[in-house]
Amino acid sequence: MPISIAAESPRRVAEVLAEIWQGMAVQCSHTFPTSSYIAFAGDEYGKLFLRFLIKTAILFL
């Protein structure tokens, strides 16, 4: 299950986490707000964190 958090600078937060995890940060696809980013861990578990701009409402169904 992914974990998501709000941030004032989603891209920067994703880049820092990706660097710590030795993974990568990418902008989310067209189904998320354009200011959203994902940080992937460079490990065998496939951890990821979603970053959204503060005050963004996301509904996971």
C-alpha positions as CSV (number, residue, x, y, z in Angstrom):
1,M,0.0,0.0,0.0
2,P,1.5,3.4,-1.0
3,I,1.8,6.2,1.6
4,S,0.9,9.7,0.6
5,I,1.7,13.0,2.3
6,A,1.1,16.7,1.5
7,A,4.1,18.9,1.0
8,E,4.8,22.5,0.1
9,S,7.4,21.3,-2.5
10,P,6.3,17.8,-3.6
11,R,9.0,17.5,-6.2
12,R,11.8,18.4,-3.8
13,V,10.5,16.0,-1.1
14,A,10.3,13.2,-3.6
15,E,13.8,13.8,-4.9
16,V,15.3,13.8,-1.4
17,L,13.5,10.6,-0.4
18,A,14.6,9.0,-3.7
19,E,18.2,10.0,-3.0
20,I,18.1,8.6,0.5
21,W,16.5,5.3,-0.8
22,Q,18.9,5.2,-3.8
23,G,15.8,5.1,-6.0
24,M,14.2,7.7,-8.3
25,A,11.5,10.4,-8.2
26,V,9.1,10.9,-11.1
27,Q,6.1,13.2,-11.8
28,C,2.7,11.4,-11.5
29,S,0.7,10.5,-14.6
30,H,-2.2,12.4,-16.0
31,T,-4.6,10.9,-13.4
32,F,-3.1,12.9,-10.6
33,P,-2.6,16.7,-10.2
34,T,0.4,18.0,-12.2
35,S,2.2,19.0,-9.0
36,S,2.2,15.4,-7.7
37,Y,5.4,13.2,-7.6
38,I,6.3,9.6,-6.6
39,A,9.5,8.5,-4.9
40,F,10.4,4.9,-5.6
41,A,12.9,3.0,-3.5
42,G,15.7,1.2,-5.2
43,D,15.1,-2.1,-3.3
44,E,13.4,-5.4,-3.9
45,Y,10.3,-4.4,-1.9
46,G,9.0,-1.8,-4.3
47,K,8.3,0.9,-1.6
48,L,6.9,4.2,-2.8
49,F,5.7,7.5,-1.5
50,L,3.2,9.8,-3.2
51,R,3.7,13.6,-2.8
52,F,0.9,16.0,-3.3
53,L,0.7,19.7,-3.0
54,I,-0.8,20.9,0.3
55,K,-4.6,21.3,0.2
56,T,-4.9,18.7,-2.6
57,A,-7.9,16.3,-2.2
58,I,-7.3,12.8,-3.5
59,L,-9.9,10.0,-3.3
60,F,-8.6,6.4,-3.6
61,L,-11.3,4.0,-4.5
